[in-house]
Amino acid sequence: MKKTQVALAALALVASSAAMAEGVTVYGTMDASVGKVTDNRTHVDGTGNWSGSVFGFKGSEDLDGGLKAFFNLEMGLNLSNGTQNNGGTTPTQGVIDTTADTPVFNRLANVGLSSELGTLTIGQQLNQFVAGTLGSNLNANESFYVPFLLVGAGGTGALFGGGGGSGTNGGFFQPNLITYSAPSLGGVNISLQTQVRGNSNNGQATTASDTMNAASASYSFGDATVTGAYMSRKETTKAYSIGGTYNMGDLTFNGRYINYNDTSTANSTDINTWNVGVSYALNGSTSVSAQYASNNQTDSQTITNVGLQHNLSKSTYLYGTISRATNNALALYSQLYGAGTSNSTSTTGYAIGIVKNF
């Protein structure tokens, strides 16, 4: 852990100089809440039950001929104890050698080029299936959409290459990715992504079944946006989703369908999940939302989530969320990180928190 500790200690020095460098931005989101889930203790969750706690650097440089170079480094944080969390690849996932240090920038660590021909990004990035699937969710409410994505895989987490627990969320951000995003054309946006296998020397996965291909697409017309996403892991899983949002004044509606197929066994598992939701702006500073998801398993899992967001300023807001989950679905995002999971088949979770962006 010495390398990680040294790198983290150096961030304070890096931040002071990077903030002054041309084209470089220091940014972050601090999200802390107090919550409780059935059969579990009341706890402080510093990883973020609404937006996620992160700290990062990003920057770009204009080159000749309309070409730009850019980079993005981002880590997840746990404000309850000041440690890293809420991130990407971790030793517990089996993707990185367990004898190695925990990655410093455990969410994003990439560099790329962009021009009128599109954008090419190389390094650790957000899985495009996740990006496309969450494109029609409301309020960036992690208390709903992280458990919702789990339900989309029957609660196993295998959809993201994690297998449950923190590894499940870790699968949202994946290493060794190459992503091409085409320029927007007539409201259509398309991104294609592939994962290149690593080797035993750097601790990355070496088998074909550990590689991943993904794609996302969106189309906006008037007050509506339609989004789609696809992902496959060779010899293990395939999934696709389609959904959209529609704005009608102060009301926003959303809906999504996910199909998940586990091809790792002779008798493949096919899971279908539906999600519907609505949000309403009460006034210029307060909005409420309600969302519901269910899958088609024999003992179908369901999640019902109600949330409220009140803006104190452009960068600070308060929130509250209540979730009801059945058949061992997760009620709250925080159950993935230290709060434990309930032994009950049905659970209720709540959280009240504050978010500060900078």
C-alpha positions as CSV (number, residue, x, y, z in Angstrom):
1,M,0.0,0.0,0.0
2,K,3.0,2.3,0.2
3,K,2.8,3.3,-3.4
4,T,-0.8,4.2,-3.1
5,Q,-0.2,6.2,0.1
6,V,2.6,8.2,-1.5
7,A,0.5,8.9,-4.6
8,L,-2.5,10.1,-2.5
9,A,-0.2,12.3,-0.4
10,A,1.1,13.9,-3.5
11,L,-2.3,14.8,-4.8
12,A,-2.4,18.0,-2.6
13,L,0.8,19.2,-4.3
14,V,-0.5,18.2,-7.7
15,A,-3.8,19.9,-7.2
16,S,-2.3,23.3,-6.3
17,S,-0.2,23.4,-9.5
18,A,-2.7,21.6,-11.8
19,A,-5.5,24.1,-11.0
20,M,-3.2,26.9,-12.3
21,A,-2.2,25.0,-15.4
22,E,-3.7,26.2,-18.7
23,G,-6.6,23.9,-19.7
24,V,-6.6,21.8,-16.5
25,T,-9.6,21.7,-14.1
26,V,-9.8,20.2,-10.6
27,Y,-13.3,19.1,-9.9
28,G,-15.3,17.0,-7.4
29,T,-18.6,16.0,-5.9
30,M,-18.9,15.4,-2.2
31,D,-22.0,13.4,-1.2
32,A,-22.6,12.3,2.4
33,S,-25.8,10.9,3.9
34,V,-27.2,9.3,7.0
35,G,-29.3,6.2,6.2
36,K,-30.6,2.9,7.4
37,V,-31.7,-0.4,5.7
38,T,-34.0,-3.0,7.3
39,D,-32.1,-5.2,9.8
40,N,-29.0,-3.0,9.6
41,R,-27.5,-0.3,11.7
42,T,-28.0,3.5,11.0
43,H,-24.8,4.6,9.3
44,V,-23.1,7.5,7.6
45,D,-22.5,6.8,3.9
46,G,-19.8,8.9,2.3
47,T,-19.6,7.2,-1.1
48,G,-22.8,9.0,-2.3
49,N,-26.4,7.8,-2.2
50,W,-27.5,10.4,-4.8
51,S,-24.6,11.5,-7.0
52,G,-21.4,9.7,-5.8
53,S,-18.4,11.2,-4.1
54,V,-15.5,11.8,-6.5
55,F,-12.4,13.9,-7.0
56,G,-10.6,14.4,-10.3
57,F,-8.6,16.3,-12.8
58,K,-9.4,16.9,-16.4
59,G,-7.9,19.0,-19.1
60,S,-7.6,19.6,-22.9
61,E,-5.3,21.3,-25.3
62,D,-6.1,22.8,-28.7
63,L,-3.8,21.4,-31.4
64,D,-3.5,22.4,-35.1
65,G,-6.3,21.7,-37.5
66,G,-9.2,21.5,-35.1
67,L,-7.5,18.6,-33.2
68,K,-7.7,18.5,-29.4
69,A,-5.9,16.3,-26.8
70,F,-7.5,15.6,-23.5
71,F,-7.2,13.5,-20.3
72,N,-9.3,12.6,-17.3
73,L,-8.2,11.2,-13.9
74,E,-10.9,10.5,-11.3
75,M,-11.1,8.7,-8.0
76,G,-14.0,7.7,-5.9
77,L,-14.1,8.7,-2.2
78,N,-15.7,7.7,1.0
79,L,-16.3,10.8,3.1
80,S,-17.2,8.8,6.2
81,N,-13.6,7.9,6.8
82,G,-11.6,9.7,4.1
83,T,-10.6,6.5,2.1
84,Q,-10.9,5.6,-1.5
85,N,-14.1,3.8,-2.5
86,N,-17.0,4.2,-5.0
87,G,-14.6,3.3,-7.8
88,G,-13.6,1.0,-10.6
89,T,-11.3,-2.0,-10.6
90,T,-10.3,-3.2,-7.2
91,P,-8.4,-6.3,-6.0
92,T,-11.6,-7.9,-4.8
93,Q,-12.9,-8.1,-8.4
94,G,-10.2,-10.5,-9.5
95,V,-9.4,-8.1,-12.5
96,I,-6.3,-6.7,-10.8
97,D,-3.7,-8.9,-9.1
98,T,-4.6,-9.0,-5.3
99,T,-0.9,-8.4,-4.5
100,A,-0.9,-5.1,-6.3
101,D,-1.7,-1.7,-4.9
102,T,-5.3,-0.3,-5.1
103,P,-5.5,2.0,-8.1
104,V,-5.3,5.7,-7.1
105,F,-7.6,6.9,-9.9
106,N,-10.1,4.0,-9.5
107,R,-12.8,5.4,-11.7
108,L,-11.3,7.2,-14.7
109,A,-7.7,7.2,-16.0
110,N,-7.6,7.9,-19.7
111,V,-6.3,10.1,-22.5
112,G,-7.5,10.8,-26.0
113,L,-7.9,12.9,-29.1
114,S,-11.0,14.6,-30.6
115,S,-11.7,16.3,-33.9
116,E,-14.5,16.8,-36.4
117,L,-14.2,13.1,-37.2
118,G,-15.0,12.0,-33.6
119,T,-13.3,11.2,-30.3
120,L,-10.9,8.4,-29.4
121,T,-10.3,7.6,-25.7
122,I,-7.9,5.0,-24.3
123,G,-7.6,3.8,-20.7
124,Q,-10.0,3.1,-17.8
125,Q,-13.5,4.4,-18.6
126,L,-17.2,4.1,-17.9
127,N,-18.7,1.0,-19.5
128,Q,-20.8,2.3,-22.5
129,F,-23.6,-0.2,-21.7
130,V,-23.9,1.5,-18.3
131,A,-23.7,5.0,-19.9
132,G,-26.4,4.2,-22.5
133,T,-28.7,2.4,-20.0
134,L,-28.6,5.3,-17.5
135,G,-29.2,7.8,-20.2
136,S,-32.9,7.8,-19.5
137,N,-32.9,7.6,-15.7
138,L,-34.0,10.5,-13.6
139,N,-32.2,12.8,-11.1
140,A,-28.9,10.8,-11.1
141,N,-30.3,9.0,-8.1
142,E,-27.7,6.3,-7.3
143,S,-30.0,4.9,-4.6
144,F,-32.2,3.7,-7.4
145,Y,-30.1,3.1,-10.5
146,V,-27.3,1.0,-9.0
147,P,-29.8,-1.5,-7.5
148,F,-31.9,-1.2,-10.7
149,L,-28.9,-2.4,-12.8
150,L,-28.4,-5.3,-10.4
151,V,-32.0,-6.3,-10.9
152,G,-31.3,-6.1,-14.6
153,A,-28.9,-9.0,-14.1
154,G,-31.1,-10.9,-11.7
155,G,-29.2,-9.5,-8.7
156,T,-26.0,-11.4,-9.6
157,G,-23.8,-8.5,-10.7
158,A,-22.3,-10.7,-13.4
159,L,-23.5,-8.3,-16.0
160,F,-20.7,-5.9,-15.0
161,G,-18.0,-8.5,-14.5
162,G,-18.0,-8.1,-10.7
163,G,-20.1,-10.8,-9.2
164,G,-21.8,-8.7,-6.5
165,G,-20.8,-6.4,-3.7
166,S,-18.4,-3.6,-4.4
167,G,-17.2,-5.5,-7.4
168,T,-20.5,-4.9,-9.1
169,N,-20.2,-1.1,-9.0
170,G,-16.6,-1.5,-9.8
171,G,-17.6,-3.1,-13.1
172,F,-19.1,0.2,-14.2
173,F,-15.6,1.6,-14.7
174,Q,-13.3,-0.9,-16.6
175,P,-9.7,-1.0,-17.5
176,N,-8.0,-1.5,-20.9
177,L,-10.8,0.2,-22.9
178,I,-10.7,1.8,-26.3
179,T,-13.8,4.0,-27.1
180,Y,-14.7,5.8,-30.3
181,S,-17.5,8.3,-30.2
182,A,-18.8,9.5,-33.5
183,P,-19.6,13.2,-34.0
184,S,-23.2,14.1,-33.4
185,L,-25.3,14.0,-36.5
186,G,-28.9,15.2,-36.6
187,G,-29.4,14.5,-32.9
188,V,-27.9,11.0,-33.1
189,N,-24.9,10.1,-30.9
190,I,-23.1,6.8,-31.1
191,S,-20.2,5.3,-29.1
192,L,-18.4,2.0,-29.7
193,Q,-16.1,0.4,-27.1
194,T,-13.9,-2.6,-26.8
195,Q,-11.7,-4.0,-24.1
196,V,-8.2,-5.2,-24.9
197,R,-6.8,-8.1,-22.9
198,G,-3.9,-7.4,-20.6
199,N,-1.2,-9.8,-19.6
200,S,0.0,-11.5,-16.4
201,N,2.8,-9.0,-15.9
202,N,0.4,-6.2,-15.1
203,G,-2.2,-8.3,-13.3
204,Q,-5.0,-7.8,-15.9
205,A,-7.3,-10.5,-17.1
206,T,-5.8,-12.8,-19.7
207,T,-8.7,-15.0,-20.9
208,A,-11.0,-14.2,-23.8
209,S,-14.1,-14.4,-21.5
210,D,-12.8,-11.4,-19.5
211,T,-12.9,-9.1,-22.4
212,M,-15.9,-6.9,-23.2
213,N,-17.5,-5.1,-26.2
214,A,-20.1,-2.4,-25.7
215,A,-22.0,0.3,-27.6
216,S,-24.4,3.1,-26.8
217,A,-26.6,5.3,-28.9
218,S,-29.0,8.2,-28.4
219,Y,-31.4,10.2,-30.5
220,S,-33.0,13.5,-29.4
221,F,-36.1,15.0,-31.1
222,G,-38.1,17.7,-29.6
223,D,-38.8,17.0,-25.9
224,A,-38.0,13.3,-26.3
225,T,-34.7,11.3,-26.1
226,V,-34.4,7.6,-27.0
227,T,-31.3,5.7,-25.8
228,G,-30.0,2.2,-26.4
229,A,-27.1,0.1,-25.3
230,Y,-25.5,-3.3,-25.9
231,M,-22.7,-5.3,-24.2
232,S,-21.2,-8.7,-24.6
233,R,-18.6,-10.7,-22.6
234,K,-17.3,-13.6,-24.7
235,E,-18.6,-16.9,-23.5
236,T,-20.3,-15.4,-20.5
237,T,-23.0,-12.7,-20.9
238,K,-24.9,-10.6,-23.4
239,A,-27.2,-7.7,-22.7
240,Y,-29.1,-4.9,-24.4
241,S,-31.4,-2.1,-23.3
242,I,-33.6,0.5,-24.8
243,G,-35.4,3.3,-23.2
244,G,-36.1,7.0,-23.3
245,T,-37.3,10.2,-21.6
246,Y,-40.0,12.7,-22.4
247,N,-40.3,16.2,-21.0
248,M,-43.7,17.8,-20.6
249,G,-43.3,21.1,-18.9
250,D,-42.4,20.5,-15.2
251,L,-43.0,16.7,-15.7
252,T,-40.4,14.2,-17.0
253,F,-41.3,10.6,-17.8
254,N,-38.8,7.8,-18.3
255,G,-38.9,4.1,-19.1
256,R,-36.5,1.3,-20.0
257,Y,-36.2,-2.4,-20.9
258,I,-33.2,-4.5,-20.2
259,N,-32.5,-8.0,-21.5
260,Y,-29.7,-10.0,-19.9
261,N,-28.6,-13.4,-21.1
262,D,-26.0,-15.6,-19.2
263,T,-24.4,-17.8,-21.8
264,S,-21.8,-19.3,-19.4
265,T,-23.8,-22.5,-18.8
266,A,-25.6,-25.0,-20.9
267,N,-29.0,-23.8,-19.7
268,S,-28.6,-20.1,-20.3
269,T,-30.4,-17.6,-18.0
270,D,-32.6,-15.0,-19.7
271,I,-33.7,-12.1,-17.5
272,N,-36.0,-9.2,-18.6
273,T,-36.3,-6.1,-16.5
274,W,-38.7,-3.1,-16.9
275,N,-38.2,0.4,-15.3
276,V,-40.7,3.3,-15.3
277,G,-40.4,6.7,-13.5
278,V,-41.6,10.2,-13.3
279,S,-40.1,13.5,-11.8
280,Y,-41.8,16.8,-11.1
281,A,-40.4,20.2,-10.5
282,L,-42.3,21.7,-7.6
283,N,-40.6,25.0,-8.1
284,G,-37.3,26.4,-9.2
285,S,-35.3,24.7,-6.4
286,T,-37.2,21.6,-5.4
287,S,-38.1,18.4,-7.4
288,V,-39.5,15.0,-6.5
289,S,-39.2,11.7,-8.3
290,A,-40.7,8.2,-8.2
291,Q,-39.3,5.1,-10.0
292,Y,-40.1,1.4,-10.1
293,A,-38.3,-1.6,-11.6
294,S,-39.1,-5.3,-11.8
295,N,-37.7,-8.4,-13.5
296,N,-39.3,-11.6,-14.8
297,Q,-37.6,-14.2,-12.5
298,T,-39.8,-16.8,-10.7
299,D,-39.5,-14.8,-7.6
300,S,-39.3,-11.4,-9.3
301,Q,-37.3,-8.7,-7.7
302,T,-38.8,-5.2,-7.5
303,I,-37.5,-1.8,-6.4
304,T,-39.7,1.2,-5.7
305,N,-37.8,4.5,-5.0
306,V,-39.1,7.9,-4.1
307,G,-36.7,10.9,-3.9
308,L,-36.6,14.6,-3.2
309,Q,-33.9,17.2,-4.2
310,H,-33.8,20.7,-2.9
311,N,-31.2,23.1,-4.3
312,L,-29.6,25.5,-1.9
313,S,-27.4,27.0,-4.7
314,K,-26.1,26.1,-8.1
315,S,-23.6,23.8,-6.6
316,T,-25.1,22.6,-3.3
317,Y,-28.3,20.7,-2.6
318,L,-30.1,18.5,0.0
319,Y,-31.8,15.2,-0.8
320,G,-33.9,12.5,0.7
321,T,-34.7,9.0,-0.7
322,I,-36.8,6.0,0.4
323,S,-36.6,2.7,-1.3
324,R,-38.5,-0.6,-1.0
325,A,-37.0,-3.7,-2.4
326,T,-38.4,-7.3,-2.6
327,N,-36.9,-10.8,-2.9
328,N,-33.3,-9.8,-1.9
329,A,-33.0,-6.9,-4.2
330,L,-30.9,-4.1,-2.8
331,A,-32.9,-1.2,-1.3
332,L,-30.1,1.4,-1.3
333,Y,-26.8,1.9,-3.1
334,S,-25.0,2.2,0.2
335,Q,-25.6,-1.6,0.9
336,L,-22.8,-2.2,-1.6
337,Y,-20.3,-0.4,0.7
338,G,-20.1,-1.3,4.3
339,A,-23.7,-1.2,5.4
340,G,-24.2,-4.9,4.8
341,T,-27.2,-6.5,3.2
342,S,-30.4,-7.6,4.9
343,N,-31.3,-11.2,5.6
344,S,-34.9,-10.3,4.9
345,T,-36.4,-11.0,1.4
346,S,-38.0,-7.5,1.5
347,T,-36.2,-4.4,2.8
348,T,-36.8,-0.7,3.1
349,G,-33.9,1.8,3.1
350,Y,-33.8,5.5,3.5
351,A,-31.1,8.2,3.3
352,I,-30.9,11.9,3.9
353,G,-27.9,13.7,2.6
354,I,-26.1,16.8,1.2
355,V,-24.2,17.2,-2.0
356,K,-21.5,19.8,-2.7
357,N,-20.1,20.2,-6.2
358,F,-16.9,22.1,-7.1
